[in-house]
């Protein structure tokens, strides 16, 4: 429908209370764009994409070839299967008219990183290296020599949880049962990073409180 404009008096109704309350009868319809939800922006085989609308009375129209959606575009009703390079664009409509801006998300099909070729099965656990110093980010660990090393069955601070001026580096292998895109997350206080084959997968670096960051990698 047409826009509704409300004119409010420039004079203050009450010098002690300047708040003007607006009461609306019924449920208001908020015209907002949809949200494009997917576990990652990359895929190896197939990826399912969801379009979430802020209101049940709004319809979502979308395209998967990068063209601008309109009311003639398909109406979203179930998760979209993406099997190759794609740009998903979507908008919301009401009573046959587009009522939101367009949102967009690009998805890329990639080849998974090949598995490591080992002469024999690796030993269980991960190598833990300890670095002493006042660090602002993870890259500074490389400037220091390790002060201790051990093998652990988990990636955790362990006995160093309450230590100050210490950094840990964990090195090991992960078992990938099948080719695909895998999600990883890191929660740390302060910084942390996850690298696989030298490539950064999760960047949670820097000085901060307990924060969780996520990332994805295509692995074989």
N, C-alpha and C positions, 0 to 999 in steps of 0.2 A: 504494500500500500504506500501512499504518500508519506513523506517525512512529517513528523509532528514537532512543531516549534512551540515552546512555552516561554512567554515573556514574564519575567519576574521584576517587580518594582525595584527601582534603584534605591528607594528609601528603605532603611532598615526597619523591619516590623517591630523589633524590640531591641533596644540598645544593649541589653544584657544577653540576648540570645539571638544570634544572627543566622541560625541554621533554618533552612526551609525544607520541610519534609514533603516528598511527593509520594502519594499512595496510588498504586495502579491496581485496578480490579482485574482479576484473571491472571493467567500465566503469560508473562511477556515472552516474545520470541526474539532471541538475540541472533543477529545475522553475523556469524563468524565463519571463517574458512575451516575446512576439515583438517584433521591431522593424519599424516601419512606415517603408519607404524610398520616397522620391519626390524628384525633382529640385527641386520647388517646392511651395508651398502654394496656388498660384493656377494657373488654366488658362484658355485662350482657347477651345480646341476640345476636346481630349482629353488626359488625363494617365494614365500607367501607374503603378500603385502596386504595390510588392512587399512581402510579409510574410516576414520572415526569422526562422526558428526556431533557438534555440540547440542543439537536439538533433534528430537525424533520427528518433528514436523518438516524438517528441511531434507531435501534430497541431495545426494552427492553425485555429481557428474564428473567423469574422469576420462583421460586418454593415457596411453602407454607409449606413444611415439613422439612425445615432446610437443605436440600441437596443443593449441589453447582449447580447453574444454568449454562447452556451452550446453544449452538445454537439449540439444540434439545428440550430445555425446552419451555413451552408455551410463545407466544409473547403477551405482554401486549397490550390491546386495549380498555379496560374499567375498571372502579373501581372493585377491587376484594372484594368479600364478605367473611368476616372471621366470623365463627360461633363457634369456639372453640380455645383451645390453639394452637398457630401457630407461626412458625418462617418464616418470609418472607425474601427471599434473591433475589437479582436482579443484573443484569449487562447489559451493553450496547454492541451491536454488529454492525458491519459494513461489508457489502458484505460477510456475512456468517462466520465472525470471531469475537470472543470476543475481545473487544478493551478497556475494563475498568476493574477495580477491582470490587469485589463483595461488595455490601452493604447489611446490615442485620438489621432486627428489630423484636423483640419478642413481641407477643401479648398473653395476658392471660385472660381466662374466669374466672370471679369471682362472688361470691354471694354478692348482695348488702347489705349494712349495714341496719339492721332493723330500722323501724321507732320508735320514742320514744312513750312510752305508757303513756298517760296523763289522769288524772282523769277528766279533763275538758279542754275546748279549752283555749289555752294561750292568754294572753292579747296582743293587737297589739303593735308593736314597739320592740325595743331592749334596754336592760339595758346598760347604759354607765357609766363606772367607770373611775375616773380621778386619776392619780398618779403623784405626783410631785417629780422630781429628775433628775439627769444627767445619762441617760441610754445609754448603748452601744448596747443592744439587748433587744428583747421582754421578754426573760426569767427573766430579772432583775426586771420586774414589780412585780413579786411574792414576792420580798424581801421588798416591800414597802406597807404601808397601804394606802387605798384609801382616798382621801381628799374630794371627792364629788361624787354624783351619781344622775342619771336622766334617763328618758326614751326618746328615740329619734325615729323618723320615718325613719331615714336614717343612713347609716354607713359613717360618714364624720367627719372631725375635728371640723366643726361648728365654734363656738366662740373661739375655741382654735387654730385655723389655724395659727395664728401669734405668739402664745406663745412659749417660749423657756423652755427647761427642764420640759417637760410634756409628759405623756404617757396616752393613752386611751385603755380601754378594752371593747369590745362590746360582749354581750351575748344574745342569743335569739334562736328562732326556724325558720326553713325554711319549706315551704310547697312543698312537692315532689309529683307531680301529678301522676307519674307512675314510675315503676322500670326502672333504666337505669344508664348510666354513664353521669355525669354532669360536665361541665367545669366551673372553677372559675378563676378569675383574681384579682390581687391586684396591685394598683399603689400607691406608697408612697415615701416620702422623710422626714425622713430616713426610718427605718425598719418597717416591718409589717409581720404578720403571720395569716393564716387562719387555724383553727382547727375545725374538725367536730367529735364529740364523742371522743375527746381527741387525734385524729390522725391528723398529719400535712398534709394538702392538698396543701397549697401554702406557700412556704418559701421565703419571700422577706425581710428577716431580715438583720440587720447590719446597719452600717453608710454609706449612699450613697445618691446621688441625686435622682431625680424623675425617678423611674424604674418600669416597669410593669413585673410581673411574673405570670405564669399560672399553674394550676394544675387540676387534675381530681379526682373524687370520685364516686364510685358505691353506689347508694342510693335507698332505697325503701320507 
